[in-house]
Structure formats: C-alpha cells, structure tokens
Amino acid sequence: MDDDHARTHLVRMFPDYADSVLWLDGPVDYGESGLSEQLVADLREWEEACYASPTRRDVQQTQSLARRVAAELGSRFAVEYDAAEDTDDVRRVSSARPALNVEAEAAFLARAEDAVRAQERLTALKDEPGDGTGWSAVAPLTGAEYRPRK
C-alpha cells in the first residue's frame, strides 16, 4: 500500500462563518464537496443552531453529524469536532469502512492530496541550498518581485 492510501486525512467540523462547517486545508465549499444533499442540509441546520445558541451545543447531534460525514468519506478520513463550545474537549471519529459516497471521497481526497503536495513543495523549497529560502514576494500593483538578501 502506498503512502496516499495509508494516510488518514483530517477534516475538522466547526461553525466559523465561512459558509461551511467542514475544513480540510481551508473551508470546504459544500457545492464542491460531493456530500449528499441531505447531509449538507443537516450541516447547515446544525450551523444555524450553533449561532442561535452558541453556549448550548447538542453534543449528540454534533457527534452524529461527524459520524455521518466520516461514513460518507470512508476510512481514509477522520472527522474532528469540539464536543462543546468553549472547551478543550475535542473528539475524533472515523469509519473503518469504505466510503458510502464515492463522489465525496474523491472530492475530499483530491483536495487533501493537493494540500499534501503543496506542503511537500514548501518543504523542498525550504531545504534547497542557495542564497535564501526560495521565497519571494510580489507587489500586487506593479508585479515587482522581491527576494531575500544574501
């Protein structure tokens, strides 16, 4: 089994005013997630309930939704969620079974693998010998590029 198949990717689930409660390398747009319509509707409803009563989160509902996300995504993903608002009680659920929703699994896997490749590129840049780290900045209006000094 290669590294991509052995790796478990972490999806975080929390309300944060990003039009999605699911985060991988950033917020996951529901329209691009491949998740079932009913699960997306339930996630939206849960998010609204969290905003309506931020101190009274239904832990069982939260865990149930996290388990449903994990089941749709399958064994290559784990879903992390806060058991209650303003606590350090973070829990993680996963499924030992293949994805119930192969479209969602493919969408999340493509995004997770892109994030892994980006991190590998950054690590390679950092380790490159030379006169700096390989980083540069570009001025948005002029396009001028600035590199670190030697």
Steps between C-alpha positions, in 0.01 A plus 500: 500500500646841404514806725188661350291194585651465848453865596196607700394854419347716772179691438403749769135580568409828669285808434711801406310731261667354191186365326620152597561317825748260337868588470787314341774738387237775522121512494347237273233645271191280523443532125841346435487246784302224332318440828137389485239775485339385825830504689581849370153621604548350846846658535355840408217455751750399771711807425199730530408339833856558623475871416154529656616352830882500512517377861259208457638266236323165468793260547309197374393681184856623444642151541232352275579748223874437535437124471284553190774710336755232591278227356451684170875567471616153608802361678756737345359791702445587865260774613594713800246710690465692826273316740384830649550869431788669684659179627813306414295182461586414139388163369578307186291244315575290195357214305671165458301441183534621142327826413123495476527791257777447245442844346562670835799277570653592163438873550652504849786272399596723206502803727695320774759373252540850354568630852756223563678578171504872583655425839760275335587780255542746787721256687713446189538876453603543861765228463643633173857621525560852382489863592169491684201290567365515149222730610410825334231766522322664209356851518139465385476831313840508327586133480848575637658194658701517820734225614686460829845653518806278530 
